[in-house]
Structure formats: structure tokens, C-alpha cells
Amino acid sequence: MSAPRIVLYAKSTCPHCAVAREAIRASGESWEERDPASDPETLRELLMYAASATVPTILIGNRALVGFDHDRFEQMLSQPPFEPPVRQPETPEELAEADPDLTGQK
């Protein structure tokens, strides 16, 4: 089974989380809910994506939506998955390591 497309960091008693939960359900996307208050590892995970422990936080790929804004949520759903750019070698040493033929070294 593949990982869900959406991860919702939420608390069961949070009214804004309930709104986010319903919007995610309505989207039809695969999703998973995690409570950062229930597990220190989940809290650390949330803090990696959002610089605060604010809930709801919705993670779609590697993009985080802190709080809930329906328009922003829809916009994030319509974007292709985020792929970080591949860093190209810049220094002669990096070029030689990446491809010795580029620098004439073997």
C-alpha cells in the first residue's frame, strides 16, 4: 500500500481541524491523520515541516499548509508533487567527482 497523499496534523478537540478534516474527506484524496499531542515523534515530524506546532497543519507532498484556508488547500491539491531541484556540481572538485571526463581528470 502506498503512502497517503495528504497528512493532517490535528487534535480531536480542535474546531479548525474538524473543518480541515471535512475538506480533505471531500477531496477524495488518500490521507492520514496524526495527533502531535499524542506522540513526541509525531510532534518532531510536524516541526520539521512547519516551524510551529500549530494545528491543523496539512502536508501535501513536502508542502505544508499551516492553519486552514480552503482556497489555498484547493490550490495545493492542484499543484504537481514538489520535487526539490537537483543541485548541479559547481567547483572543479565537484565536477571531477560527478564526472571525471568533464575536467579531463581520470
C-alpha positions in Angstrom: 0.0 0.0 0.0 1.4 3.4 -0.9 1.7 6.3 1.5 -1.3 8.7 1.7 -1.0 11.9 -0.4 -2.1 14.1 2.5 -1.1 14.1 6.2 -3.3 16.1 8.5 -1.7 17.0 11.9 -4.7 17.7 14.1 -6.2 17.4 17.5 -9.6 15.8 18.1 -10.9 18.8 20.0 -9.8 21.5 17.5 -12.8 23.0 15.6 -10.5 24.3 12.8 -9.1 20.7 12.5 -12.7 19.5 12.0 -13.1 21.8 9.1 -9.8 20.7 7.5 -10.8 17.1 8.1 -14.1 17.5 6.2 -12.4 19.3 3.3 -9.8 16.5 3.0 -12.6 13.9 3.0 -14.5 15.8 0.4 -11.3 15.9 -1.8 -11.4 12.2 -2.2 -7.6 12.0 -1.7 -5.9 9.4 0.4 -5.0 10.8 3.7 -3.8 10.0 7.2 -4.3 11.9 10.5 -1.7 12.3 13.1 -2.0 14.0 16.6 1.2 15.8 17.6 0.0 16.0 21.2 -0.2 12.2 21.5 3.3 11.3 20.4 6.7 13.2 20.7 7.9 11.7 17.4 4.8 13.0 15.6 5.4 16.4 17.2 9.1 16.4 15.9 7.9 15.3 12.5 5.4 18.2 12.4 8.1 20.7 13.5 10.2 19.6 10.5 7.6 20.8 8.1 6.1 23.7 9.9 8.1 25.8 12.3 5.4 25.6 14.9 3.2 23.0 16.5 0.1 24.7 15.1 -2.9 22.5 14.2 -4.3 22.0 11.8 -1.3 21.6 9.5 -1.9 19.8 6.2 1.1 18.2 4.5 0.7 17.5 0.8 3.9 16.0 -0.5 6.5 18.3 1.0 4.3 21.4 1.1 2.8 22.4 4.4 -0.4 24.5 4.9 -0.4 25.8 8.5 -3.9 26.6 9.7 -6.7 26.0 7.2 -7.6 28.1 4.2 -9.9 26.3 1.8 -8.7 28.2 -1.3 -5.0 27.6 -0.5 -5.8 23.9 0.2 -7.5 23.6 -3.2 -4.6 25.3 -4.9 -2.1 22.9 -3.2 -4.1 19.9 -4.4 -4.0 21.1 -8.0 -0.2 21.5 -8.0 2.1 18.7 -9.1 4.1 16.9 -6.5 7.0 19.0 -5.2 10.4 17.8 -6.4 13.4 19.6 -4.9 15.8 20.8 -7.6 18.8 18.7 -8.2 21.9 20.6 -7.2 24.4 20.8 -10.0 28.2 20.4 -9.3 29.9 23.8 -9.3 33.5 23.6 -8.2 36.2 21.7 -10.2 36.3 19.1 -7.4 32.6 18.5 -7.5 32.7 18.3 -11.3 35.5 15.7 -11.1 33.6 13.7 -8.6 30.4 13.8 -10.6 32.1 13.0 -14.0 35.9 12.8 -14.3 35.5 13.3 -18.1 34.2 16.8 -17.6 37.5 18.0 -16.1 39.9 15.8 -18.1 40.9 14.0 -14.9 40.8 10.3 -14.6 
